[in-house]
Amino acid sequence: MCLARTLGADADEDPLEWNEHCAGDQSTRFNRARGDLSADRWEKQVPTMFFLFASFTVVYFLVVAAFLPETKGKTLEEIEAHFEAA
């Protein structure tokens, strides 16, 4: 359809203007179709993403617990000495 518009453009009209319009129109149709497809898989995607992000949180918690010291009630000098010793 867009190619026909470009080929059928008048001499006064800029064919690139038609192409830009058609490119936007095609991308809109593609995004809507893609959205419809992903909506069908929504029930499968939600648990997968939940467990993926939950696993990231568990890994983050373990790294923090293992590598970051408790700093409550310590002075900056004590914290600095802890990191210099390591």
NUDOFI-606453 format. One line per field, with one value per atom (N, C-alpha, C, O, CB): residue number from 1; residue in one letter; x, y, z. Coordinates in pm, 1 decimal. Each point is the difference from the previous one (the first is absolute). Glycine has a CB too. Example, Ala and Ser with C-alpha at 12.3 -4.5 7.8 and 13.67 -1.06 7.14 Angstrom:
2
pos: (1	1	1	1	1	2	2	2	2	2)
code: (A	A	A	A	A	S	S	S	S	S)
X: (1319.0	-89.0	90.0	103.6	-292.8	154.2	82.0	-77.0	50.9	67.5)
Y: (-569.0	119.0	120.0	-1.9	-115.4	222.3	119.0	109.0	110.8	-173.6)
Z: (780.0	0.0	0.0	66.5	58.1	-196.6	6.0	73.0	16.9	-231.4)
//
This chain:
86
pos: (1	1	1	1	1	2	2	2	2	2	3	3	3	3	3	4	4	4	4	4	5	5	5	5	5	6	6	6	6	6	7	7	7	7	7	8	8	8	8	8	9	9	9	9	9	10	10	10	10	10	11	11	11	11	11	12	12	12	12	12	13	13	13	13	13	14	14	14	14	14	15	15	15	15	15	16	16	16	16	16	17	17	17	17	17	18	18	18	18	18	19	19	19	19	19	20	20	20	20	20	21	21	21	21	21	22	22	22	22	22	23	23	23	23	23	24	24	24	24	24	25	25	25	25	25	26	26	26	26	26	27	27	27	27	27	28	28	28	28	28	29	29	29	29	29	30	30	30	30	30	31	31	31	31	31	32	32	32	32	32	33	33	33	33	33	34	34	34	34	34	35	35	35	35	35	36	36	36	36	36	37	37	37	37	37	38	38	38	38	38	39	39	39	39	39	40	40	40	40	40	41	41	41	41	41	42	42	42	42	42	43	43	43	43	43	44	44	44	44	44	45	45	45	45	45	46	46	46	46	46	47	47	47	47	47	48	48	48	48	48	49	49	49	49	49	50	50	50	50	50	51	51	51	51	51	52	52	52	52	52	53	53	53	53	53	54	54	54	54	54	55	55	55	55	55	56	56	56	56	56	57	57	57	57	57	58	58	58	58	58	59	59	59	59	59	60	60	60	60	60	61	61	61	61	61	62	62	62	62	62	63	63	63	63	63	64	64	64	64	64	65	65	65	65	65	66	66	66	66	66	67	67	67	67	67	68	68	68	68	68	69	69	69	69	69	70	70	70	70	70	71	71	71	71	71	72	72	72	72	72	73	73	73	73	73	74	74	74	74	74	75	75	75	75	75	76	76	76	76	76	77	77	77	77	77	78	78	78	78	78	79	79	79	79	79	80	80	80	80	80	81	81	81	81	81	82	82	82	82	82	83	83	83	83	83	84	84	84	84	84	85	85	85	85	85	86	86	86	86	86)
code: (M	M	M	M	M	C	C	C	C	C	L	L	L	L	L	A	A	A	A	A	R	R	R	R	R	T	T	T	T	T	L	L	L	L	L	G	G	G	G	G	A	A	A	A	A	D	D	D	D	D	A	A	A	A	A	D	D	D	D	D	E	E	E	E	E	D	D	D	D	D	P	P	P	P	P	L	L	L	L	L	E	E	E	E	E	W	W	W	W	W	N	N	N	N	N	E	E	E	E	E	H	H	H	H	H	C	C	C	C	C	A	A	A	A	A	G	G	G	G	G	D	D	D	D	D	Q	Q	Q	Q	Q	S	S	S	S	S	T	T	T	T	T	R	R	R	R	R	F	F	F	F	F	N	N	N	N	N	R	R	R	R	R	A	A	A	A	A	R	R	R	R	R	G	G	G	G	G	D	D	D	D	D	L	L	L	L	L	S	S	S	S	S	A	A	A	A	A	D	D	D	D	D	R	R	R	R	R	W	W	W	W	W	E	E	E	E	E	K	K	K	K	K	Q	Q	Q	Q	Q	V	V	V	V	V	P	P	P	P	P	T	T	T	T	T	M	M	M	M	M	F	F	F	F	F	F	F	F	F	F	L	L	L	L	L	F	F	F	F	F	A	A	A	A	A	S	S	S	S	S	F	F	F	F	F	T	T	T	T	T	V	V	V	V	V	V	V	V	V	V	Y	Y	Y	Y	Y	F	F	F	F	F	L	L	L	L	L	V	V	V	V	V	V	V	V	V	V	A	A	A	A	A	A	A	A	A	A	F	F	F	F	F	L	L	L	L	L	P	P	P	P	P	E	E	E	E	E	T	T	T	T	T	K	K	K	K	K	G	G	G	G	G	K	K	K	K	K	T	T	T	T	T	L	L	L	L	L	E	E	E	E	E	E	E	E	E	E	I	I	I	I	I	E	E	E	E	E	A	A	A	A	A	H	H	H	H	H	F	F	F	F	F	E	E	E	E	E	A	A	A	A	A	A	A	A	A	A)
X: (82.7	-82.7	87.4	-27.8	-153.8	286.6	85.9	80.7	25.1	-12.4	27.9	74.9	-88.3	46.5	95.2	-267.9	-92.7	-17.7	-10.3	-108.5	115.1	-11.0	122.8	-11.1	-130.2	258.5	123.9	5.6	35.6	81.3	-152.0	4.8	-108.2	18.2	74.2	-204.3	-110.0	1.9	-96.9	-34.0	240.5	7.0	4.7	58.7	59.5	-179.5	3.8	138.7	81.9	-324.8	269.6	130.5	24.0	114.7	-128.8	-92.7	15.0	25.9	50.2	-199.6	116.3	15.1	137.8	58.5	-305.3	295.1	130.1	-19.4	-69.9	159.7	-30.0	-20.6	56.9	-49.1	55.8	96.2	55.9	-99.2	-1.2	228.8	-310.6	-101.7	-96.7	-41.3	62.5	-56.6	-88.0	68.6	-62.7	-48.7	239.8	72.5	8.2	-14.3	146.3	-109.2	5.8	-134.9	-6.7	184.4	-284.5	-133.4	-23.5	-50.9	-33.6	121.1	-23.4	85.5	-46.2	-10.9	180.2	85.9	-60.9	1.9	200.1	-255.2	-65.8	-123.2	-27.4	113.1	-159.0	-120.6	34.6	-68.1	-43.7	216.5	40.9	50.5	-31.9	89.1	21.5	51.6	-113.9	4.1	214.9	-320.6	-115.0	-73.1	-37.3	14.3	2.8	-67.0	81.9	-55.5	-51.6	238.3	87.8	-7.5	-12.3	165.8	-146.2	-3.5	-133.6	-3.8	165.3	-269.9	-131.5	-10.3	-52.3	-50.6	152.6	-3.3	88.3	-37.6	-4.6	156.9	90.5	-64.2	13.7	185.9	-268.3	-68.2	-109.1	-20.0	70.8	-121.3	-103.6	60.9	-56.8	-83.9	256.3	65.5	47.0	-16.6	87.0	-12.2	50.6	-114.2	16.9	189.0	-320.1	-113.8	-47.9	-48.1	-18.5	79.4	-39.3	91.7	-42.5	-49.7	217.1	97.1	16.4	91.8	26.3	-203.8	13.5	3.9	81.3	-200.5	31.8	-7.4	128.8	33.2	-278.1	318.2	126.4	114.5	95.5	-179.0	75.2	109.8	7.4	110.0	-131.2	-90.7	-0.5	73.8	87.3	-303.8	187.2	74.7	148.9	84.5	-292.7	239.5	140.5	75.4	108.8	-172.8	7.8	66.8	5.8	99.1	-177.2	-25.8	1.2	115.2	75.5	-323.9	263.2	105.3	138.7	97.7	-259.6	171.4	128.1	43.1	113.1	-165.3	-36.5	35.1	14.4	81.3	-201.1	43.2	15.7	137.4	63.3	-312.1	294.9	133.7	108.8	100.3	-185.8	67.5	95.8	5.8	107.7	-151.3	-72.0	-5.5	71.6	71.7	-289.0	198.7	67.1	150.8	73.8	-273.5	246.4	143.7	53.8	106.5	-131.9	-46.9	42.9	8.9	97.1	-202.2	5.4	0.3	120.3	64.6	-315.0	282.0	114.1	131.5	88.2	-216.6	142.8	122.0	13.7	108.9	-123.5	-92.0	4.5	33.6	83.6	-252.2	105.0	24.0	143.3	57.0	-298.0	299.9	133.8	111.3	105.0	-200.1	74.3	111.5	-9.0	101.1	-80.6	-135.6	-11.3	-11.6	-87.7	-21.8	197.0	-3.0	-111.1	-51.5	297.0	-280.2	-95.5	71.3	109.6	-239.7	69.0	64.5	-73.4	40.9	41.1	-188.6	-76.6	84.2	50.3	-269.4	233.3	74.0	150.6	71.2	-257.9	238.1	144.7	40.2	-77.0	80.6	118.8	51.1	54.7	20.3	34.2	-30.9	57.2	138.3	37.7	-168.4	205.9	134.0	-7.6	82.2	0.3	-179.9	-15.5	-41.3	48.0	-111.0	-25.1	-42.2	116.0	18.6	-250.7	311.1	116.1	100.4	56.9	-91.3	57.3	93.2	-47.7	81.4	-15.9	-197.3	-53.8	31.2	38.9	-219.4	163.7	25.4	147.5	38.8	-251.0	295.9	144.1	55.0	95.8	-78.8	-74.7	46.3	-33.8	70.5	-98.0	-75.2	-43.9	79.2	-26.4	-195.8)
Y: (-118.0	118.0	124.8	94.7	-219.9	126.6	117.7	17.2	112.2	-138.8	-85.5	9.6	59.3	80.2	-277.7	158.8	55.8	149.3	76.1	-296.8	262.8	143.1	73.1	107.8	-155.5	-10.6	64.6	8.2	103.7	-188.2	-23.9	-0.8	90.0	55.3	-288.3	247.6	79.5	144.4	73.1	-280.1	249.4	136.2	100.6	-26.2	-57.5	196.7	106.4	60.4	-22.2	70.0	28.4	63.6	104.1	25.5	-63.6	98.0	101.2	-61.0	68.6	79.1	-274.2	-63.5	-63.4	-47.6	5.9	42.3	-59.9	-148.2	-33.3	253.6	-311.1	-142.8	-45.1	-97.0	61.0	104.9	-38.0	24.2	-72.5	125.0	49.1	26.9	-117.1	-38.9	286.0	-302.3	-116.2	-119.0	-73.7	157.1	-102.6	-113.3	10.1	-100.6	81.9	139.4	16.1	-32.7	-63.4	238.8	-131.9	-30.0	-150.6	-55.9	278.2	-286.2	-143.4	-78.3	-99.8	131.5	11.0	-69.5	5.2	-99.5	155.7	57.9	11.1	-87.6	-62.4	294.2	-236.3	-81.7	-147.7	-73.9	247.3	-216.9	-140.3	-36.2	-107.4	114.5	81.1	-31.1	-5.6	-79.5	189.5	-25.5	-3.8	-132.9	-61.0	310.7	-293.9	-128.3	-114.4	-91.4	181.3	-85.1	-104.8	-2.6	-107.2	131.7	91.4	5.4	-47.8	-66.4	255.3	-156.4	-47.6	-150.8	-66.3	283.8	-272.6	-145.2	-68.7	-103.4	134.5	25.2	-56.5	6.4	-93.4	161.8	39.4	12.2	-103.7	-53.0	294.8	-271.3	-103.3	-136.6	-80.0	213.4	-160.3	-127.8	-12.7	-105.0	100.7	109.9	-9.4	-5.4	-56.5	180.1	-67.0	-7.9	-144.5	-39.9	274.4	-312.4	-140.3	-80.8	-98.8	119.7	20.9	-73.0	61.4	-37.2	-28.4	157.3	74.0	-94.1	18.4	175.1	-294.1	-90.7	-78.3	-36.7	19.0	-8.8	-71.9	94.1	-41.1	-126.0	291.4	93.8	51.2	19.7	45.3	-43.3	59.9	-86.8	52.3	58.1	-238.7	-80.2	-9.0	0.7	-131.9	123.0	-7.9	125.1	-9.2	-136.1	260.8	124.8	15.5	50.5	54.3	-147.2	8.9	-81.0	50.4	-17.6	-157.5	-84.7	45.3	-18.5	-172.0	248.8	54.9	113.8	0.7	-65.3	160.4	113.2	-43.1	57.0	96.4	-252.1	-51.2	-64.2	15.3	-53.1	-33.1	-60.8	107.2	-15.8	-188.2	313.0	111.1	56.6	33.1	21.3	-43.2	54.8	-91.6	47.8	64.9	-243.0	-94.7	8.5	2.1	-154.3	157.2	11.2	130.4	1.2	-138.9	246.5	128.6	-6.5	48.2	70.1	-176.9	-11.2	-80.5	39.1	-23.5	-127.3	-82.2	75.1	-10.1	-194.2	279.2	78.4	106.9	19.2	-61.1	110.5	104.4	-62.0	53.3	84.8	-249.7	-63.5	-50.8	0.9	-64.8	19.5	-58.0	104.0	-18.4	-183.4	310.2	90.4	137.5	70.0	-190.1	161.1	131.6	-12.8	-70.5	159.1	-21.0	-12.3	84.2	93.7	-137.3	8.2	80.1	126.1	-7.6	-199.3	321.3	127.2	73.7	109.5	-94.0	-73.4	67.4	7.0	-101.5	20.2	201.7	19.1	2.2	2.2	-110.4	107.6	3.8	137.3	68.3	-315.6	286.1	127.4	-19.8	-112.8	189.8	34.5	-7.9	-63.4	-70.2	272.9	-179.0	-58.2	-152.2	-70.9	282.1	-261.0	-146.2	-62.8	-107.6	136.3	37.9	-50.0	1.1	-94.7	176.9	25.7	10.1	-110.0	-60.9	310.6	-276.1	-104.6	-136.6	-84.4	220.6	-158.7	-126.3	-22.7	-110.2	128.2	85.7	-14.8	-4.2	-61.9	177.9	-51.3	-5.4	-136.8	-45.6	290.7	-310.9	-131.7	-105.6	-100.3	167.7	-46.7	-99.9	2.7	-78.7	95.5)
Z: (0.0	0.0	0.0	-73.5	193.7	-39.0	6.5	-127.7	-44.1	291.3	-306.2	-124.4	-108.8	-80.9	147.1	-68.6	-98.9	22.5	-96.2	80.2	139.4	27.5	-50.9	-58.4	259.6	-179.2	-42.9	-152.1	-56.1	262.1	-271.5	-146.3	-59.7	-108.5	115.5	63.1	-51.8	47.4	-20.8	11.6	73.1	52.3	-114.4	-105.0	310.7	-184.4	-99.6	-6.2	89.1	-51.5	-142.4	-17.3	110.0	36.9	-286.6	301.9	104.7	137.1	89.1	-220.4	149.9	130.3	13.4	-97.3	105.2	111.3	28.3	30.0	95.6	-6.8	-167.7	24.5	135.1	57.6	-304.7	298.6	129.3	112.1	99.6	-184.9	69.2	100.5	8.8	109.3	-150.4	-71.6	0.4	65.6	76.2	-284.6	179.4	57.1	151.4	69.4	-279.8	262.8	144.9	62.7	105.3	-131.1	-39.3	51.0	-0.6	97.1	-180.1	-24.6	-12.2	98.6	55.3	-296.3	264.3	95.3	139.6	72.4	-211.2	176.2	129.8	7.0	102.5	-81.2	-129.7	-4.7	12.4	71.2	-213.3	73.9	6.5	138.5	51.0	-293.4	304.6	133.3	101.9	94.0	-153.0	40.3	90.4	-13.1	100.2	-116.2	-106.1	-19.8	58.7	61.1	-268.8	189.5	53.8	152.1	59.2	-257.2	261.6	145.8	54.9	103.6	-110.6	-60.1	46.1	-12.4	89.6	-157.1	-43.1	-19.1	104.2	55.1	-302.6	273.7	100.1	138.6	78.9	-217.7	168.2	128.1	16.0	109.3	-110.1	-106.4	5.6	27.2	74.3	-232.1	97.9	22.8	143.9	62.0	-300.9	292.0	136.4	101.2	108.0	-178.5	38.6	90.7	13.2	106.1	-168.5	-44.1	5.8	90.6	59.8	-289.4	239.7	82.2	138.2	73.0	-280.8	244.6	126.0	120.1	90.6	-194.9	105.3	114.8	18.9	112.7	-148.0	-72.2	11.3	35.5	65.9	-231.6	123.5	20.5	143.0	51.7	-288.9	301.6	132.9	101.4	69.3	-124.4	68.2	97.6	-34.6	89.5	-46.5	-169.3	-40.4	41.8	56.7	-249.9	166.0	36.6	151.6	52.7	-267.2	285.2	145.2	57.3	83.2	-82.4	-44.1	55.1	-45.6	72.6	-67.2	-123.3	-44.3	91.5	48.6	-286.0	261.4	85.4	146.0	72.9	-230.9	201.7	136.2	16.3	104.5	-87.3	-118.4	8.7	1.7	69.5	-189.3	44.5	6.9	141.1	49.8	-291.2	305.8	135.4	98.9	87.9	-143.5	42.2	89.0	-17.9	98.5	-107.1	-115.4	-26.8	57.9	61.6	-271.8	191.0	54.4	152.0	58.2	-253.3	259.7	145.7	48.2	97.2	-96.3	-66.9	40.1	-16.9	85.4	-149.5	-44.6	-22.0	107.4	54.3	-302.1	278.9	103.6	134.7	73.0	-199.7	161.0	129.2	11.8	109.1	-99.9	-120.4	4.7	-7.1	61.5	-166.7	31.6	-28.3	64.4	6.5	-215.9	256.5	60.6	152.0	50.0	-259.6	282.1	145.6	62.6	-61.1	56.9	125.2	76.5	47.3	55.5	18.4	-95.3	34.7	111.6	38.5	-272.8	286.2	105.1	128.1	48.1	-149.5	155.2	124.0	-15.9	100.4	10.3	-232.5	-22.1	-51.1	-67.5	18.9	82.2	-49.6	-140.1	-44.9	279.1	-302.8	-134.7	2.7	-93.9	28.0	171.4	10.4	11.8	-58.1	167.3	-34.9	12.5	-132.8	-35.8	277.0	-313.3	-130.7	-97.4	-76.4	118.6	-39.7	-88.1	33.9	-90.6	68.7	150.1	39.9	-47.7	-37.5	237.0	-198.4	-48.0	-147.2	-38.8	208.2	-251.9	-142.9	-33.4	-99.1	57.2	122.4	-23.4	35.7	-62.3	107.2	52.9	40.4	-105.4	-11.4	251.1	-313.8	-98.1	-126.9	-90.9	185.3)
//
